Amino acid sequence: MISESALPIEKLTALADVIYDTLVKYHGIRLYTILICAQGSLPRTWKNGKKLINSITCKKNFEYGCLQVLHVKTCALETVFNIPVGEDTVAGIWGPSKLWSIVRGEQ
């Protein structure tokens, strides 16, 4: 999630926590990352006579590292549940056959 805020930098951690907790409590949504940018810094487009934040351009600017991000909250432990646990050195991704195929350029 990307949002804008005019709050001082010291209060952005608390704001990100409130956003995360509210979305989990009322909607059951667990966000992986919350970005808070400076007010007025997100790209906008005209739609129905109003200037609205353009979500696609925001996503692309985030991927290219072009956003003026003031605070980032990443919640990997609460959102990623299907990571295998344990060490599978025989047939897993780190097994000898898989590593050798990666070195040779095969997929």
Backbone hydrogen bonds, N-H to C=O, Kabsch-Sander energy under -0.5 kcal/mol:
donor,donor_aa,acceptor,acceptor_aa,energy
3,S,35,L,-2.5
5,S,37,C,-1.9
11,K,8,P,-1.6
12,L,9,I,-1.1
15,L,11,K,-1.8
16,A,12,L,-2.5
17,D,13,T,-2.1
18,V,14,A,-2.3
19,I,15,L,-2.5
20,Y,16,A,-2.4
21,D,17,D,-2.7
22,T,18,V,-2.5
23,L,19,I,-2.2
24,V,20,Y,-2.0
25,K,21,D,-2.6
26,Y,22,T,-2.6
27,H,23,L,-1.3
28,G,23,L,-0.7
28,G,24,V,-0.8
29,I,23,L,-1.9
30,R,28,G,-0.5
31,L,29,I,-0.7
34,I,73,K,-2.7
35,L,1,M,-3.3
36,I,71,H,-2.6
37,C,3,S,-3.2
37,C,35,L,-0.5
38,A,68,Q,-1.3
39,Q,5,S,-0.9
41,S,38,A,-1.9
45,T,52,L,-2.9
47,K,50,K,-3.1
50,K,47,K,-1.7
52,L,45,T,-2.8
52,L,50,K,-0.8
54,N,43,P,-2.4
55,S,53,I,-0.8
58,C,54,N,-2.1
59,K,55,S,-2.3
60,K,56,I,-2.3
61,N,57,T,-2.7
62,F,58,C,-2.2
63,E,59,K,-2.3
64,Y,60,K,-2.1
65,G,61,N,-0.7
65,G,62,F,-0.7
66,C,61,N,-3.2
67,L,61,N,-0.6
69,V,67,L,-1.5
70,L,36,I,-2.9
71,H,36,I,-1.7
73,K,34,I,-2.5
75,C,32,Y,-3.0
79,T,75,C,-0.9
79,T,76,A,-0.5
80,V,76,A,-2.1
81,F,79,T,-0.7
88,D,86,G,-0.6
89,T,87,E,-0.7
92,G,88,D,-0.7
95,G,92,G,-1.5
99,L,95,G,-2.4
100,W,96,P,-2.1
101,S,97,S,-1.7
102,I,98,K,-1.9
103,V,99,L,-2.2
104,R,100,W,-1.9
105,G,102,I,-0.9
106,E,101,S,-2.8
